[in-house]
């Protein structure tokens, strides 16, 4: 990546491209515009390094929400995924959030944190730490929120992402990373041959507007069952299954078995993806109750990505740790509420390896 293509001023703030490196030769490029992961270079089974995430060669495309809207690689906030009709009630007070997707609030609204400039407060070969100050009323959300995203590249080829936050007024927060992975290193091809495993026995169905119904349903006997690792493309086009028909593929939240009694186990894998073409394997860990798996269904060969490649439909898979969709309005699920004096802590790890 050419750092010069990211060196600019946006919203009166300096934007740059930062590179994390480890002794194994792994490199991760991140820009503080939207806290976005731009490139991840990891070795395949032959020791050849591949870039395994989708994105742009320059910050101008990331910033152009009109002509090239994307969440490629972003640190999403305040609220990842959807909130029904953008309506929430906190401590008896109703709030109307900005809506930007089928009448719902998606990923924090039209000017969510993926389109804001984070302030870098620490940077070395292994750590990039950045902060964002979100004012009371940002996209309709209450409270002045200060959030931190810390990217750490470990010696064993894992990208460790820590999300933290505080508020001066009760609010909701739900951060994640929105990287699109293609472990073949060739985003002219789809991820349908990638094998997926999800540590979940249930998922949360959604309606035709991608909004959760509030139910939890068993994956057993459905195309949502990834308890045994298999190819993503095996049943993705089964339009007799309403959930796949509605979403035109996978774009759903799975209920992770690593989350029990209000606590998530971020030392046990919650998901795994494997590319037979390269042998590259990605293992995901989180302390969150859910993971949104999205198979790039809206990519349609129109977006000009890195190296001039127009990404085809399903050229990437996102694995987004999260509270369940619309949690602010679903009392039965883990609460995304954050009160004054409390600290928000969310942990997500993308660990890379190779199967020979």
Secondary structure, DSSP 8 states (H G I E B T S, - for coil): --GGGG-EEETTEEE-EEEEE-TTS-EEEEETBTTEEEEEEEE-TTS-EEE-B---SSHHHHH-TTTS---TT-EE-SB-SEEGGGEEEETTEEEE----BTTBEETTSTT-GGGSB-EEEEESSSEEEEEEEE-TTGGG--S-EEEEEEEEE-TTSEEEEEEEEEESS-EE-B-EE--EE-TTS-TTS-STTSEEEE-EEEEE-B-TTS-B-S--EE-TTSTT--SS-EEGGGSTT-TTSHHHHHHTS-EEEEEETTEETTEE-TTS--EEEE-TTT-EEEEEEESSSEEEEE--TT--S-SB-GGG-B--TT--EEEEEES-TTGGG-TTS---EE-TT--EEEEEEEEEEE--
